[in-house]
Amino acid sequence: MSGDSLAAALWTAPRAGSRGPKPRVDREQIVAAAIRVADREGINAASMQRIANEVGVTKMALYRHVPARGELLALMIEAGMGPAPDTSGPWRYGLRAWADAMREGFTAHPWLPAAASGVRLIGPVELSWFEAGLTALTSLPLSGAERLDTLALISSHVRGIVQQLQNGHDPEQAISARLAAVLADRRADFPLSAAAFAESGADDATDQAYDFGLNRILDGVDALITRR
């Protein structure tokens, strides 16, 4: 995968052929099939051969639309992210909408949080998410670097929470259930842990890490701009 081919895949619209028979599939259908496979079976299952089988063409036929799997993955991220949310209005509401929409997309596509991380060339859809997040921050007395760091902090929080919940269980409940017998016998050795898990379960306070963490991040931004 070269940088030029990746940039072309992400930033150049596919051209319709003017000669010869109409292709049996197009790039959009290929990407949609890859996402369906990845959603069901994980990103590693979305190989070029598997996607070719899914759309009913030969593996070589895919390369007419997507030159390599790296480009396919980049296009999957673009499609999986979907349109950026509306972040107009008060900045806290805008950032909350941005985080909530990201959480929804990451939850719908379990492979997406890991795929959409790391240093890589991003496409126009993903860049529109940056634009939407920065829109929410545009009126605040923050530098460009601080605005980007704020978005990075929020997205990292969303990604971490979603990945913890991907097995379908609340982490606090799962840990508490596994430790219940141990803590019953070793409460004197770990009094703070025993008390915290017991209190968390008693007041139904589990599964609140997403809201708690996001609110604390927003409170931190609020405190920073208040000082300024």
N, C-alpha and C positions, 0 to 999 in steps of 0.2 A: 504494500500500500504506500504510494507516494503522497507527499503533501499536495501536489498538484491535482491528483485524481480525487483525493478526499475533498479538497476545496471545490472542485468541479461538481462532485456529487451533492455537496451540501448547498452550494450557492448558485448553481446553474440549473435552471428548469430543464427537464428532459425535453428533447426535440422530437417532434412527431416525424416519422419517416414519410417522404412524399412518393417513394417508389417501392414497388414490390408488394407482397401480401401484407395485410395488417397483422402485427404481432398478436399472438394468442393472449399474452399478458402484458401489463405495463408495470412501471416501477412502483406505483401506488399499491397495486395488487400484491406484488412481491413483498413489499414492506409490511403490509397488513397481515399476510400469511405468516411472516417471520414473527410478528408480535403475538399472533395467536399461539404459535408453537411455544414461544418463550414464556408466555403467561401460564400455559398449562404445564410445561415440563422443564422450564429453566432456560437460561440463555445459551448454555452449551448445546442444547438440543437443536437450536436454530442454525444448523449447518447449511451450506449452500446446497448440498445434495438433498437434505431433508426438505428445504423450501421448494426446490425444483419438483420434488415428488408432490408436495402439497398443492402446487399450482398447475401440475400436469404438463410440465415441459422438461426438457433435458437440462442437466446442470450447465452445459455450455450455453444454452439459450438465456440463462440468467445474466450472463456476463454482457449481453447486449444492453442491459439496463443498469446493472450494478457490477462494477469491475472486480470487486473482491469483497470478502466478508467484513473487512474493516469498514468499508464504505456502507455496507448493509447495516452494520451496527450503528453507525452514525445516523443514518436515516431512520432507524428504529427509535433512537433517542428523540429525534425531532418529532416523529409522529406520536410517540408515547407521551411526551411533555404536553402536547396539545396547546391550544391558545392560552396566552397569558391572561390572568384575571384583571378585572378593573380595579385599580388601586387609587382612584380619585377619592377626594374627601380628606378627613383628618388623617394624619400620618399613621397613627396607631391602627386605625381601622384598615387603612391601605395595606400595611405590613401584615396584619392578621389575615386579610383576604389572600395575600400573596402566599403566606405560609400554609393556610388551609387548603388552597388549590394545589400546592405542591404536595402536600400530604395525601390528598385524594388521588393524584396521579401516581405517586409512588406506591400507594396501597393497591391501586388497580393493576399495576405492572410490577410485581415483586422483584424483577431483574433490574428495574430502572435505577434505583438508588445507587447501586454499585457501578452500573454502566455510566451513569451521568456524574462521574467524579474523576478527579485526576486532571493532569495537564493535557489538553487536547484542543483541537480546533472545534469550535462550536458553530452551529448553524444559525440561520435567521430566526427560527422559532425560539430556540433557547436564548438567543440574544434579546429577543423581545421580552423574555422574562426578566432579564437584567434591566431593560428599559422600564418595565412596569414597576419593579422594585425601587429603582432610582426615582421614579416619578413620585412615589409615596414619600421619599426623603428630600425632595427638591427644595422644600421651604425651610429645611432645618439648617442651623449653622454648623454644618459638618463639611469636612474636606472631601474631595473625591475618593481618596483612599479610605476614609472613615465610612463613607457610604457603602463602598464595596465590601469593607470588612463587616459591616452590619448585615449585609445580605449573606455573606459567607457564614456568619455565625448562625443566622436563622436557618439557612439551608442545611447546615451541618446538624443542627438540632433536629430538624424535621427528618432528615435521613437516618439519624441514629435511632430515633424513636420508632420509626416505621420498621427498620430492620430488626429491632428488638421484638416487635409484635408480629413478625412475619410467620411465626409458628402457630399463631392463633391463640396464644396465651399471654396474659398480662405478666411481665417479668416479676413484679413484686409477688403476685399470687403464686407463681410457679416456684420461686425461690422459697417463699414462706412455707409452702406445702412440703417441699423436700427437707426443710430444716426443722419442721415442727417437732419431730421426735427428738432430734439432737438438742434443740433449744430447751425442750422440756427437762432434759437431764443435765444440761450444762448452763442453765440460766444464770447461775452465780458467776460463771466464767465470762459470759457475754451478756451482761445485764442490759446494756444500751441497745444492742441488736435485738434482743428478745422483746424489750419494751416497744421498740419502734415497729417491728413487724406485727406485734399484737395490736398496737394502737391503730396501725394502718388497716388491718383487717376488720377491726371492730367498728371503725367509723366509715367503712366503705370508701376509703381514700385512695385505693389503688387505681391504676390506670389514669392518673392525673398528671403524669410526668410531662406529657406534651403541653397541656395548658399551663402548668406551673412553670416549666422552663421557658416557654415563649413569653409569658407575662414578665418573668424576671429579666429577660433580654430587653424587652420593651421598656421596662422600668429603668434599666441601666441607661438606655439611650435617652430617656426622659430626664434622668438625673444629670447626664452630661450636658444636654442642651440648656437645662435650667441654670447650671453653673456658669454657662457662657452668656 
